[in-house]
Amino acid sequence: MALDGIVVSHIVSELSQALVGGRIDKIYQPEKDELLISVRNQKDSYKLFLTAQSNYPRIHLTTRVKNTSNTPPMFCMLLRKHLSSGKILNVSQPGYERIVQIDIEAMNELGDRENKRLIIEMMGRHSNIILTKADGTIIDSIKHISAMQSSMRELLPGRAYFYPNNQTKQNPKDLVKDSFIQHLNTLEMPLFKALYTTYQGFSPMISHALCLQARIQDETLCNLLSPEDIEKLYYVMRDFMNGVQARAYVPTLFLDETDHAVDFYSFPLALSFPKGESYNSLSELLEFFYFDQSTRSVVSQKTSDIKKLLLNFIDRNVRKKAIQEKAIETSEDAEIYKIYGELLTAYSFQVPAGAKTFETANYYSENYEMIEIPLNANLSAIENAQKYFKHYNKAKRTLIAAHDQLEHINEELEYLHSVLVSLDFLQTQADIDGLRLELVEMGYLKKRKAAKGKPPKNAMPYMQFESSAGETIYVGKNNYQNDELTMKFAKITDLWLHIKDGPGSHVIIKLNPGEAPSDVTLIEAAMLAAYFSKAKQSSNVAIDYTYRKNVKKVPNAKPGMVIYTNFKTVYVTPDEKLIKQLEK
């Protein structure tokens, strides 16, 4: 992760320009470790997003994050009490630490103006969001850290706030040539490591980049560097810090050969990334880079029990399927019992009493080969024939039942796989609740106790996209949504798309009667059908499409299961970057 102190200084610069002088309008807490703060500054409105999530802690302006909580938690209520209508006085960063401080002037209960400070610490699993008084007394924090958890630093209401131990790192803006050279000469460690362990705000990524720019092997031990190399590195670092202090930022996203985002920084860096793409603002870049990863991480945590349940049911059905297939294989071999019975009935007069076998010509065979029939010596020929007919009839009943069971198991496996795929498409708590409700009604989950408060609003539950040609495309997130989208929301003149022979979302292109979609819309909708399916990472994915009037719901079929006719097939490769651009 490249969210080091230098990048944080860039964030602080952006937030200062946008928010200082503005007033806090609304405060939400979408998740247990997230805040969404609405700020009005003159004629402009901004949404500030803060998260202390251990995997992706960050702060930036947002256009995509929405409030998904219908009942504000205690920390959110406390912030509303202390910060509502407050004026943002300053946004700062201590040194080049991964800490952002927002100073706010707000009214207390008595109507007096008081200064408060909202602090976000972005330090992996130690990340936190803290509200303090002007004198540094902690009012509360989004995560409470007691003496039991940390003997060095408590984060509890009433305690004094102080910065985490920075291990006496130096501020790189105070770089002095002589002390820089002297310090490096004393270290017996790789050069890149010496940089990020010595200077505030430096990450391994920028350390590697500075070494590369100075044309020095980053693994070289510091005490083995020549004076010329150390001096060259000093000037590279000095120029870099001059750019930081001049705020000459160029937010850059680094891409791999397949155009997937792999990292970012506040400047273009001399690193071995195949491609770099600049952005207008760091907030825009951070939102693009982190939003889907962060959303998937939160959803994954909340649906881990569902995923485990689905995998257990899938495993159970796979084992049941193997049993039924074995029963079918065994029962199909039972045709020989019928032949034994027919031959024994026809030649019963030739079978000696007490015989253990009987050999005769098999008139059911084209070449009349000889066949040996095992016998129970204690039974007559007719009794042995009746026994074989009984075995045959039992096997025939087993075969019919096994085929019925196999059809039911395959249908259930198809449904379970479709639900498993849909876990990747969930974005909000309402989506997760909808999927839980579906699994409860299908009998896979026990009904939970209803939560207090109003149910979350979800007036338009489907994902909505706009093609490059300006046409609207809808995508279902789960099987219930797929049913509703296709069978209720869509008109018979709309175009319906779905991955061929696999689990995935239903996709609808809205059309007027007699209208056909443009070629570009058809291809982009097919990409959506491929992306929101099991074949998300595949190429040349087969997508079937037909008009909605040709799609039928089979009576008593599981949610999302339909049949369709008069379809055509198009082959596409999903393009994640394009799909993000189409999202409305």
VEXDREN-972313 format. One record per residue (C-alpha): x, y, z; residue number from 0. Coordinates in nm, 3 decimals. Each point is the difference from the previous one (the first is absolute). Last residue first. Example, Ala and Ser with C-alpha at 12.3 -4.5 7.8 and 13.67 -1.06 7.14 Angstrom:
1.367,-0.106,0.714,1
-0.137,-0.344,0.066,0
//
This chain:
-2.426,0.541,-1.301,583
0.255,-0.272,-0.080,582
0.120,0.008,-0.362,581
0.353,0.118,0.087,580
0.042,-0.278,0.256,579
-0.104,-0.251,-0.269,578
0.261,0.139,-0.239,577
0.281,-0.052,0.254,576
-0.119,-0.351,0.080,575
0.004,-0.111,-0.365,574
-0.181,-0.335,-0.033,573
0.092,-0.202,-0.313,572
-0.290,-0.050,-0.241,571
-0.165,-0.269,-0.215,570
-0.355,0.056,-0.131,569
-0.280,-0.255,-0.013,568
-0.349,0.022,-0.148,567
-0.328,-0.098,0.159,566
-0.334,-0.120,-0.131,565
-0.079,-0.178,0.330,564
0.039,0.054,0.376,563
-0.029,-0.196,0.323,562
0.018,0.153,0.348,561
0.165,-0.065,0.338,560
0.060,0.318,0.202,559
-0.191,-0.123,0.303,558
-0.055,-0.380,0.005,557
-0.250,-0.150,-0.241,556
-0.352,-0.073,0.126,555
-0.152,0.089,-0.339,554
0.270,0.068,-0.265,553
0.042,0.374,-0.063,552
0.004,0.093,-0.365,551
0.228,0.219,-0.215,550
-0.099,0.049,-0.365,549
-0.200,0.318,0.071,548
0.316,0.149,0.155,547
0.167,0.019,-0.337,546
0.302,-0.223,-0.049,545
0.364,-0.014,0.099,544
0.245,-0.280,0.076,543
0.351,0.086,0.117,542
0.298,-0.227,-0.079,541
0.317,0.120,0.176,540
0.299,0.058,-0.228,539
0.231,0.067,0.297,538
-0.033,-0.103,0.364,537
0.043,0.193,0.327,536
-0.370,0.076,0.049,535
-0.107,-0.343,-0.126,534
-0.206,-0.083,0.313,533
-0.224,0.292,-0.081,532
-0.026,0.376,0.041,531
0.286,0.068,-0.244,530
-0.153,-0.215,-0.276,529
-0.345,0.160,0.021,528
0.166,0.343,0.022,527
0.211,-0.077,-0.307,526
-0.318,-0.106,-0.182,525
-0.152,0.337,0.092,524
0.308,0.171,-0.145,523
-0.021,-0.202,-0.323,522
-0.373,0.068,-0.041,521
0.045,0.369,0.079,520
0.277,0.033,-0.261,519
-0.212,-0.177,-0.264,518
-0.291,0.236,0.063,517
-0.306,-0.150,0.163,516
-0.307,-0.074,-0.211,515
-0.326,0.199,0.019,514
-0.339,-0.137,-0.102,513
-0.151,0.085,0.338,512
0.242,0.219,0.201,511
0.306,-0.160,0.154,510
0.150,-0.048,0.347,509
0.296,-0.239,-0.015,508
-0.039,-0.265,0.271,507
0.268,-0.219,0.158,506
-0.067,-0.307,0.214,505
0.293,-0.077,0.227,504
0.212,-0.313,-0.012,503
0.014,-0.376,0.036,502
0.099,-0.202,-0.310,501
-0.125,-0.153,-0.322,500
0.026,0.312,-0.218,499
0.040,0.325,0.191,498
-0.318,0.206,0.001,497
-0.158,0.279,-0.206,496
-0.357,0.135,-0.033,495
-0.104,0.269,-0.251,494
-0.307,0.208,0.084,493
-0.318,-0.029,-0.211,492
-0.173,-0.232,0.250,491
0.043,0.266,0.266,490
0.248,-0.045,0.286,489
-0.094,0.075,0.362,488
-0.220,-0.301,0.073,487
0.141,-0.324,-0.150,486
0.357,0.101,-0.078,485
0.090,0.244,0.278,484
-0.216,-0.177,0.258,483
0.145,-0.341,-0.075,482
0.358,0.132,-0.016,481
-0.058,0.197,0.320,480
-0.107,-0.319,0.177,479
0.303,-0.178,-0.145,478
0.251,0.262,0.114,477
0.162,0.322,-0.123,476
-0.209,0.059,-0.314,475
0.141,0.215,-0.283,474
-0.173,0.289,-0.178,473
0.114,0.172,-0.323,472
-0.106,0.346,-0.115,471
0.095,0.126,-0.349,470
0.231,0.303,-0.044,469
0.209,-0.141,-0.286,468
0.298,-0.056,0.232,467
-0.236,-0.212,0.208,466
-0.154,0.123,0.324,465
0.003,-0.230,0.299,464
-0.236,-0.080,0.288,463
0.043,-0.266,0.265,462
-0.341,-0.114,0.117,461
-0.141,0.091,0.340,460
-0.179,0.318,-0.107,459
-0.220,0.094,0.297,458
0.237,-0.150,0.255,457
-0.072,0.181,0.324,456
0.123,-0.177,0.311,455
-0.268,-0.142,0.231,454
-0.108,0.241,0.273,453
0.114,-0.065,0.354,452
0.060,-0.315,0.202,451
0.161,-0.305,-0.157,450
-0.215,-0.307,-0.068,449
0.120,-0.317,0.173,448
0.162,-0.220,-0.256,447
-0.179,-0.265,-0.203,446
0.198,-0.319,-0.036,445
0.191,-0.038,-0.324,444
-0.020,-0.251,-0.288,443
-0.379,-0.027,-0.010,442
-0.063,0.184,-0.328,441
-0.178,0.277,0.191,440
0.299,0.037,0.232,439
0.243,-0.003,-0.295,438
-0.196,0.278,-0.173,437
-0.020,0.203,0.321,436
0.377,-0.033,0.043,435
0.050,0.124,-0.358,434
-0.220,0.302,0.062,433
0.178,0.076,0.328,432
0.334,-0.006,-0.182,431
-0.128,0.235,-0.271,430
-0.151,0.233,0.263,429
0.336,0.002,0.182,428
0.155,0.134,-0.319,427
0.220,-0.113,-0.288,426
-0.078,-0.362,-0.086,425
0.129,-0.111,-0.342,424
0.269,-0.244,0.115,423
-0.251,-0.192,0.214,422
-0.201,-0.054,-0.322,421
0.242,-0.274,-0.111,420
-0.078,-0.209,0.310,419
-0.373,0.055,-0.058,418
0.034,-0.126,-0.359,417
0.205,-0.297,0.119,416
-0.274,-0.090,0.249,415
-0.268,0.021,-0.273,414
0.191,-0.218,-0.244,413
0.071,-0.247,0.280,412
-0.370,-0.012,0.088,411
-0.099,-0.064,-0.361,410
0.265,-0.271,-0.028,409
-0.125,-0.160,0.323,408
-0.365,0.002,-0.120,407
0.095,-0.156,-0.334,406
0.213,-0.258,0.178,405
-0.285,-0.087,0.236,404
-0.238,-0.056,-0.291,403
0.263,-0.209,-0.182,402
0.063,-0.198,0.319,401
-0.373,-0.060,0.049,400
-0.038,-0.135,-0.355,399
0.311,-0.218,0.034,398
-0.105,-0.128,0.343,397
-0.340,-0.101,-0.139,396
0.174,-0.187,-0.283,395
0.241,-0.162,0.245,394
-0.293,-0.125,0.211,393
-0.175,-0.132,-0.309,392
0.317,-0.185,-0.110,391
0.068,-0.149,0.342,390
-0.363,-0.125,0.017,389
0.029,-0.143,-0.351,388
0.318,-0.181,0.112,387
-0.177,-0.148,0.302,386
-0.296,-0.108,-0.218,385
0.243,-0.179,-0.234,384
0.163,-0.179,0.295,383
-0.346,-0.109,0.118,382
-0.081,-0.122,-0.352,381
0.324,-0.202,-0.015,380
-0.062,-0.149,0.345,379
0.172,0.132,0.309,378
0.246,-0.163,0.245,377
0.280,-0.005,-0.260,376
-0.016,0.379,-0.035,375
0.105,0.051,-0.362,374
0.268,0.190,-0.195,373
-0.087,0.025,-0.375,372
0.270,-0.086,-0.258,371
-0.054,0.142,-0.347,370
0.076,-0.156,-0.339,369
0.008,0.242,-0.286,368
-0.309,0.022,-0.222,367
0.172,0.226,-0.254,366
-0.252,0.286,0.019,365
-0.042,-0.038,0.376,364
-0.346,-0.015,0.156,363
-0.008,-0.374,-0.096,362
0.269,-0.065,0.259,361
0.095,-0.365,-0.051,360
0.008,-0.201,0.324,359
0.213,-0.069,0.306,358
-0.156,-0.057,0.343,357
0.183,0.044,0.327,356
-0.031,-0.128,0.357,355
-0.221,-0.297,-0.091,354
-0.218,-0.146,0.277,353
-0.267,-0.125,-0.243,352
0.120,-0.010,-0.361,351
-0.105,0.294,-0.223,350
-0.137,-0.125,-0.334,349
-0.370,0.035,0.095,348
0.065,0.363,0.103,347
0.118,0.089,-0.352,346
-0.233,0.294,-0.078,345
-0.037,0.118,0.362,344
0.375,-0.031,0.063,343
0.072,0.194,-0.322,342
-0.246,0.280,0.088,341
0.131,0.031,0.358,340
0.365,0.008,-0.101,339
-0.078,0.260,-0.269,338
-0.183,0.217,0.253,337
0.294,-0.025,0.241,336
0.239,0.103,-0.283,335
-0.182,0.332,-0.027,334
0.139,0.071,0.350,333
0.315,0.164,-0.141,332
-0.194,0.329,-0.027,331
-0.075,-0.032,0.371,330
0.369,-0.001,0.098,329
0.085,0.307,-0.210,328
-0.312,0.178,0.125,327
0.086,-0.081,0.362,326
0.357,0.125,-0.055,325
-0.138,0.324,-0.148,324
-0.231,0.031,0.300,323
0.288,-0.042,0.246,322
0.222,0.248,-0.189,321
-0.282,0.256,0.000,320
-0.045,-0.039,0.375,319
0.372,0.074,0.046,318
-0.026,0.309,-0.222,317
-0.315,0.101,0.189,316
0.180,-0.007,0.335,315
0.296,0.195,-0.137,314
-0.235,0.264,-0.146,313
-0.190,0.023,0.330,312
0.326,0.044,0.193,311
0.126,0.257,-0.251,310
-0.327,0.193,0.034,309
0.021,0.001,0.380,308
0.362,0.120,-0.003,307
-0.090,0.276,-0.244,306
-0.297,0.107,0.212,305
0.212,0.007,0.317,304
0.264,0.211,-0.177,303
-0.269,0.244,-0.112,302
0.078,0.294,0.226,301
0.378,-0.038,-0.032,300
-0.021,-0.042,-0.378,299
-0.229,0.303,-0.028,298
0.255,0.215,0.183,297
0.290,-0.130,-0.212,296
-0.198,0.027,-0.324,295
-0.086,0.361,0.080,294
0.364,0.078,0.080,293
0.128,-0.157,-0.320,292
-0.274,0.168,-0.207,291
0.066,0.344,0.149,290
0.378,-0.015,0.032,289
0.158,0.090,-0.332,288
-0.281,0.207,-0.154,287
-0.067,0.184,0.326,286
0.369,0.058,0.055,285
0.041,0.143,-0.352,284
-0.296,0.238,0.031,283
0.123,0.113,0.341,282
0.350,0.053,-0.144,281
-0.136,0.249,-0.252,280
0.013,0.055,-0.375,279
0.140,-0.346,-0.064,278
0.312,-0.124,-0.182,277
0.037,-0.347,-0.153,276
0.324,-0.199,0.013,275
0.086,-0.310,-0.202,274
0.239,-0.296,-0.004,273
0.108,0.049,0.363,272
0.378,-0.029,0.045,271
0.043,0.302,0.226,270
0.123,0.352,-0.076,269
-0.294,0.161,0.179,268
-0.280,0.226,-0.122,267
-0.101,0.198,0.309,266
-0.269,-0.025,0.269,265
0.012,-0.379,-0.013,264
-0.196,-0.299,-0.120,263
0.003,-0.380,-0.012,262
-0.112,-0.310,-0.196,261
-0.287,0.126,-0.215,260
-0.083,-0.251,-0.273,259
0.084,0.112,-0.355,258
0.090,-0.355,-0.114,257
0.373,0.077,-0.015,256
-0.006,0.145,0.354,255
-0.122,0.344,0.104,254
0.133,0.278,0.224,253
-0.238,0.280,0.097,252
0.155,0.347,0.026,251
-0.096,0.306,0.203,250
0.220,0.284,-0.134,249
0.098,0.212,0.303,248
0.196,0.322,-0.029,247
-0.090,0.085,0.359,246
0.309,0.226,0.025,245
0.092,-0.186,0.318,244
-0.028,-0.335,-0.180,243
0.193,0.120,-0.305,242
0.277,0.135,0.223,241
-0.004,-0.338,0.177,240
0.076,-0.178,-0.329,239
0.274,0.247,-0.092,238
0.168,-0.056,0.338,237
-0.035,-0.378,-0.028,236
0.166,-0.004,-0.344,235
0.271,0.238,0.127,234
0.076,-0.227,0.297,233
0.005,-0.309,-0.222,232
0.273,0.155,-0.217,231
0.204,0.088,0.311,230
-0.031,-0.356,0.129,229
0.102,-0.141,-0.339,228
0.306,0.233,-0.026,227
0.112,-0.085,0.353,226
0.001,-0.370,-0.099,225
-0.250,-0.231,0.166,224
0.130,-0.296,0.201,223
-0.124,0.131,0.338,222
-0.352,0.024,-0.143,221
-0.022,-0.365,-0.107,220
-0.112,-0.026,-0.363,219
-0.350,-0.147,-0.037,218
-0.135,0.315,-0.169,217
0.260,-0.019,-0.278,216
0.079,0.365,-0.077,215
-0.112,0.185,-0.312,214
-0.111,0.309,0.196,213
-0.348,-0.043,-0.150,212
0.006,-0.369,0.092,211
0.097,0.079,0.358,210
-0.281,0.258,0.019,209
-0.253,-0.250,-0.139,208
0.098,-0.277,0.244,207
-0.040,0.241,0.293,206
-0.333,0.122,-0.142,205
-0.135,-0.358,0.006,204
0.155,-0.100,0.332,203
-0.197,0.284,0.159,202
0.134,0.340,0.102,201
-0.219,0.233,0.205,200
0.247,0.057,0.280,199
0.363,-0.079,-0.081,198
0.242,-0.255,0.150,197
-0.181,-0.333,-0.037,196
-0.119,0.083,-0.352,195
0.344,0.110,-0.120,194
0.207,-0.270,0.171,193
-0.220,-0.268,-0.152,192
0.070,0.131,-0.352,191
0.376,0.005,0.072,190
0.029,-0.356,0.126,189
0.138,-0.014,0.357,188
0.332,0.062,0.174,187
-0.054,0.364,0.094,186
0.276,0.240,0.112,185
0.075,0.146,-0.344,184
-0.370,0.082,-0.046,183
0.001,0.230,0.305,182
0.314,0.190,-0.102,181
-0.128,0.063,-0.351,180
-0.338,0.131,0.122,179
0.168,0.202,0.280,178
0.220,0.175,-0.255,177
-0.277,0.061,-0.255,176
-0.270,0.132,0.231,175
-0.362,-0.117,-0.057,174
-0.252,0.187,0.214,173
-0.283,-0.080,-0.248,172
0.073,-0.369,0.062,171
-0.122,0.017,0.365,170
0.211,-0.248,0.192,169
-0.132,-0.317,0.164,168
0.023,-0.019,0.377,167
-0.191,-0.330,0.017,166
-0.321,0.178,-0.100,165
-0.170,-0.091,0.330,164
-0.370,0.061,-0.047,163
-0.119,0.358,0.052,162
-0.152,0.109,0.329,161
-0.360,0.018,0.121,160
-0.066,0.049,0.369,159
-0.254,-0.244,0.146,158
-0.357,0.105,0.078,157
-0.165,-0.234,-0.251,156
0.232,-0.291,-0.088,155
0.295,-0.039,-0.236,154
0.274,-0.144,0.220,153
0.361,0.009,-0.118,152
0.301,-0.200,0.110,151
-0.161,-0.284,0.198,150
-0.213,-0.090,-0.299,149
-0.287,-0.249,-0.004,148
-0.040,-0.041,0.379,147
0.067,0.374,0.040,146
-0.314,0.060,-0.206,145
-0.038,0.089,-0.367,144
-0.355,0.108,-0.091,143
-0.071,0.010,-0.374,142
-0.214,0.281,-0.149,141
0.149,0.235,0.255,140
-0.146,0.219,0.275,139
0.038,0.338,0.173,138
0.379,-0.032,0.024,137
0.164,0.289,0.181,136
0.239,0.179,-0.236,135
-0.044,0.355,0.136,134
-0.227,0.098,-0.291,133
-0.230,-0.294,0.081,132
0.048,-0.332,-0.177,131
-0.183,-0.221,-0.251,130
0.187,-0.311,-0.117,129
-0.014,-0.216,-0.313,128
0.222,-0.309,0.011,127
0.249,-0.210,-0.193,126
0.208,-0.246,0.206,125
-0.080,-0.288,-0.238,124
0.162,0.195,-0.282,123
0.131,0.338,0.109,122
-0.228,0.273,-0.133,121
-0.062,0.220,0.307,120
-0.303,0.227,-0.043,119
-0.041,0.298,0.229,118
-0.305,0.222,0.056,117
0.092,0.305,0.210,116
-0.241,0.214,0.199,115
-0.011,0.376,0.054,114
-0.280,0.143,0.211,113
-0.247,0.280,-0.060,112
-0.252,0.048,0.279,111
-0.368,-0.085,-0.048,110
-0.035,-0.176,0.334,109
-0.015,-0.348,-0.156,108
0.321,0.069,-0.196,107
0.025,0.192,-0.327,106
0.258,-0.098,-0.264,105
0.346,0.095,-0.125,104
0.174,-0.287,-0.177,103
0.367,-0.095,-0.035,102
0.053,-0.297,-0.234,101
0.313,-0.205,0.068,100
0.140,-0.255,-0.247,99
0.250,-0.266,0.109,98
0.226,-0.218,-0.213,97
0.299,0.193,0.132,96
0.188,0.250,-0.214,95
0.041,0.259,0.272,94
-0.334,0.028,0.180,93
-0.258,0.035,-0.280,92
-0.251,0.281,-0.030,91
-0.355,0.099,-0.100,90
-0.112,0.333,0.146,89
-0.299,0.203,0.114,88
-0.293,-0.220,-0.103,87
-0.316,0.167,0.133,86
-0.238,-0.208,0.207,85
-0.365,-0.032,-0.103,84
-0.005,-0.342,0.173,83
0.334,-0.071,0.173,82
-0.062,-0.086,0.367,81
-0.348,-0.156,0.001,80
0.030,-0.142,-0.349,79
0.335,-0.153,0.097,78
-0.161,-0.164,0.306,77
-0.284,-0.140,-0.210,76
0.253,-0.151,-0.244,75
0.195,-0.155,0.287,74
-0.321,-0.149,0.141,73
-0.101,-0.170,-0.326,72
-0.249,0.161,-0.244,71
-0.294,-0.233,-0.084,70
-0.088,-0.039,-0.371,69
0.361,-0.063,-0.099,68
0.085,-0.008,-0.372,67
0.119,0.359,-0.040,66
0.150,0.037,-0.344,65
0.358,-0.010,-0.131,64
0.025,0.082,-0.370,63
0.071,0.373,-0.031,62
0.288,0.015,0.244,61
0.254,0.237,0.151,60
0.290,-0.174,0.170,59
0.113,-0.173,0.319,58
0.160,-0.344,0.020,57
0.030,-0.336,0.177,56
-0.015,-0.295,-0.246,55
0.072,-0.332,0.174,54
-0.047,0.109,0.363,53
-0.318,0.196,-0.065,52
0.040,0.337,0.173,51
-0.207,0.171,-0.268,50
-0.060,0.366,-0.074,49
-0.211,0.135,-0.288,48
-0.063,0.371,-0.054,47
-0.300,0.088,-0.215,46
0.016,0.344,-0.155,45
-0.249,0.274,-0.083,44
0.089,0.319,-0.184,43
-0.173,0.337,0.002,42
0.186,0.136,0.305,41
0.154,-0.305,0.167,40
-0.258,-0.259,0.103,39
0.137,-0.320,0.157,38
-0.161,-0.347,0.019,37
0.193,-0.241,0.222,36
0.009,-0.375,-0.065,35
0.167,-0.203,0.275,34
0.121,-0.359,-0.001,33
0.109,-0.253,0.266,32
-0.338,-0.154,0.094,31
-0.140,0.055,-0.350,30
-0.205,0.277,-0.165,29
0.058,0.246,0.288,28
-0.169,0.323,-0.103,27
0.058,0.370,0.072,26
-0.195,0.286,-0.157,25
0.061,0.368,-0.075,24
0.351,0.077,0.120,23
0.089,0.355,-0.096,22
0.266,0.117,-0.244,21
0.280,0.248,0.069,20
0.267,-0.262,-0.072,19
-0.161,-0.280,-0.204,18
0.117,0.004,-0.363,17
0.347,0.155,0.011,16
0.088,-0.161,0.332,15
-0.129,-0.339,-0.117,14
0.226,0.003,-0.305,13
0.312,0.100,0.195,12
-0.075,-0.253,0.275,11
-0.035,-0.275,-0.261,10
0.338,0.094,-0.148,9
0.159,-0.009,0.345,8
-0.156,-0.346,0.042,7
0.174,-0.109,-0.322,6
0.333,0.108,0.149,5
-0.080,-0.172,0.332,4
-0.062,-0.335,-0.169,3
-0.311,-0.133,-0.174,2
0.203,-0.208,-0.248,1
-0.143,-0.340,0.104,0
//
